[in-house]
Amino acid sequence: MSLEDRVNPHIRNLRPYEPGKPIEEVERELGISGSIKLASNENPLGPSPRALEAVSAAAKTVNRYPDGACFALRARLAEKLQIPGDHLIFGSGGDEILELLAKTFLASGDRVIMPWPSFAMYPLVAQGMGADPIRVPLTAEMQHDFAALTREVAVGAKMVFLCNPNNPTGTSFGAGELADFVSGIPEDVILVIDEAYYEFVAREDFPDTVALIADRPGTLALRTFSKIYGLAGLRVGYGISSPELVGFLDRARHPFNVNSLAEAAALAALDDDEHATRTHSMNRSGIDYLTGEFEALGYRVWPSDANFLLVETGSGYYDELLRRGVIVRPLAGFGLENHIRISVGSPEENEILVKALQEIEQAGQQHGGGRQ
Ligand SMILES: Cc1ncc(COP(=O)(O)O)c(C=O)c1O
C-alpha cells in the first residue's frame, strides 16, 4: 500500500496555505533587489523597541522550557481587558487557536459555516478534521451576508467563523448586525469571531465581543500580536472565551505552545502604547493616501478597518507589480481575479507602490491597452 493510500483522506485532499512570497524568494527568482513586501499585513514600523529589549533579555534563558501557562502575559492581558485570566487561551499565533478549535470541536461530516472570501485558514482547519467547510459568499459590497449565513446555520452547523474586519476585504460589521445574527442562531453553535485586526478598527459601533462572551459562553474572540504589535515572526496570538471553552482548548494544546521569546515580547509590546499609537496613525494616513491615489488611477477600493486594502485593479497587476519589485497578494484563488490585496506600508513604501502602478498604467497606454 502506498503512503498516499494510507494518508487520512481529508489531509490528502488539502491544499497547503499559500503565504505571501518572502522578499528573498522574489529577488532570487527575478534577479532584482530593493523589493518591498506589502503582502502579509505586517507592521511596517517593525516590532516595538520594548519588545526587542525583552527578547534579548529572555534569550539568555532559552535553555529552559517556557512558562506553559503564560502566567505573566495572562495576568497583564487580563488586567488590560478587565476579565479574569481563565478567560484567555494563548497560541503560537492566532492560527494555532484556530487549529485548537478545530481539533477540540470538529469531526468528520460537521458543517462549518464561514463567509467567503475570508481567511484561508478557516476551510483548512475544518477540512483537516474531516469537517465540511460551507462558504457563504459576501454581498456585492463585500460584507458578511448575515441572512445567508443564518440560513446555512439553520441547515445545521457545529461552528461558525466570522471575520471582523474581514481578511482579504478589510470590510467590517457593527454591533447591531452581530447582535441580530447571534439572536438568530442556536446557543450550541460554536461562534468564532476573528478580530486579528481589532486594534486598527476605526468604526465606532464595533462589537464588544468581550461582553458577548459573558452572555454566550460558546463564543471565542480571536486576536493576535502579529499585526499592530509587530510580532508576526515570533508567533503569538490569543483567544478570549468562557472558562469552560478555554478549558477544553487547554486540554488539546501542547504544553509549551508559546515560546519564551514570544511571551516576553508580547508582554512588553502590550505596554508600548506609543508604538501601537504610531502604528495606528501611520496606518490610517496610509489608508487615506492610498485610497486617494487608487481612486485617481480609476481603481475601485473598499473601505478598510484593517491595515490592508482590497483593490479592483483589473487583471495582471500582481505580476506587473512583482516585476517592479512590489509584492502584493493575488486574490484569484478566492475567485477575485481582478483584485489584489495591498498591505499598507510605510509612507516611503506606499509611494513606491503608487509609482509602480502609475508606471504600469503609462506602459499600458503606450501599448494601446490601458487597464484590462
Ligand atoms: C483574519 C486573520 N486571522 C488570523 C490570522 C492569524 O494570525 P497569526 O497566526 O499570525 O496570529 C491572520 C493572519 O494574517 C488573519 O488575517
Ligand as a Chemical Component Dictionary entry (heavy atoms), coordinates in Angstrom:
data_LIG
# 
_chem_comp.id                   LIG 
_chem_comp.type                 NON-POLYMER 
_chem_comp.pdbx_formal_charge   0 
_chem_comp.three_letter_code    LIG 
# 
loop_
_chem_comp_atom.comp_id 
_chem_comp_atom.atom_id 
_chem_comp_atom.alt_atom_id 
_chem_comp_atom.type_symbol 
_chem_comp_atom.charge 
_chem_comp_atom.model_Cartn_x 
_chem_comp_atom.model_Cartn_y 
_chem_comp_atom.model_Cartn_z 
_chem_comp_atom.pdbx_ordinal 
LIG C1 C1 C 0 -8.077 37.198 9.740  1  
LIG C2 C2 C 0 -6.854 36.590 10.318 2  
LIG N1 N1 N 0 -6.976 35.760 11.354 3  
LIG C3 C3 C 0 -5.926 35.182 11.930 4  
LIG C4 C4 C 0 -4.662 35.415 11.454 5  
LIG C5 C5 C 0 -3.560 34.677 12.112 6  
LIG O1 O1 O 0 -2.545 35.462 12.546 7  
LIG P1 P1 P 0 -1.351 34.878 13.414 8  
LIG O2 O2 O 0 -1.360 33.386 13.292 9  
LIG O3 O3 O 0 -0.131 35.491 12.826 10 
LIG O4 O4 O 0 -1.641 35.336 14.808 11 
LIG C6 C6 C 0 -4.464 36.268 10.364 12 
LIG C7 C7 C 0 -3.132 36.498 9.805  13 
LIG O5 O5 O 0 -2.931 37.060 8.772  14 
LIG C8 C8 C 0 -5.598 36.871 9.778  15 
LIG O6 O6 O 0 -5.500 37.666 8.722  16 
# 
loop_
_chem_comp_bond.comp_id 
_chem_comp_bond.atom_id_1 
_chem_comp_bond.atom_id_2 
_chem_comp_bond.value_order 
_chem_comp_bond.pdbx_ordinal 
LIG C1 C2 SING 1  
LIG C2 N1 SING 2  
LIG C2 C8 DOUB 3  
LIG N1 C3 DOUB 4  
LIG C3 C4 SING 5  
LIG C4 C5 SING 6  
LIG C4 C6 DOUB 7  
LIG C5 O1 SING 8  
LIG O1 P1 SING 9  
LIG P1 O2 DOUB 10 
LIG P1 O3 SING 11 
LIG P1 O4 SING 12 
LIG C6 C7 SING 13 
LIG C6 C8 SING 14 
LIG C7 O5 DOUB 15 
LIG C8 O6 SING 16 
# 
